[in-house]
Amino acid sequence: MTPTFPSRPIVSIACALMTANCAASRPASAVAPPRLTLPETAIRACDLYRIPDEAAIADLEIGYMTRGSQIAACDAARRLAVETLMAERLAQDAARPR
């Protein structure tokens, strides 16, 4: 007579459940998610005008106008970087299997 182990039915049920769970899970996608490249203007650090040490009124006025345009350009570059990031995230969400 062959000896029977009381744990044999439990082990075979556990093995069957583990196999069924692996078969039911979705395979990992082999396709890489889309990556967008940031434009060079969004990567470059912003330049800001510095007032000379011996500044006259004209230097202050030039600095005020120059800095204003530089801040506007920097904000546009920041906005471009954010829009690129949001577009990349939308593309990745669209590529993700549901």
Beta strands, then each sheet from edge to edge (+ up, - down):
end
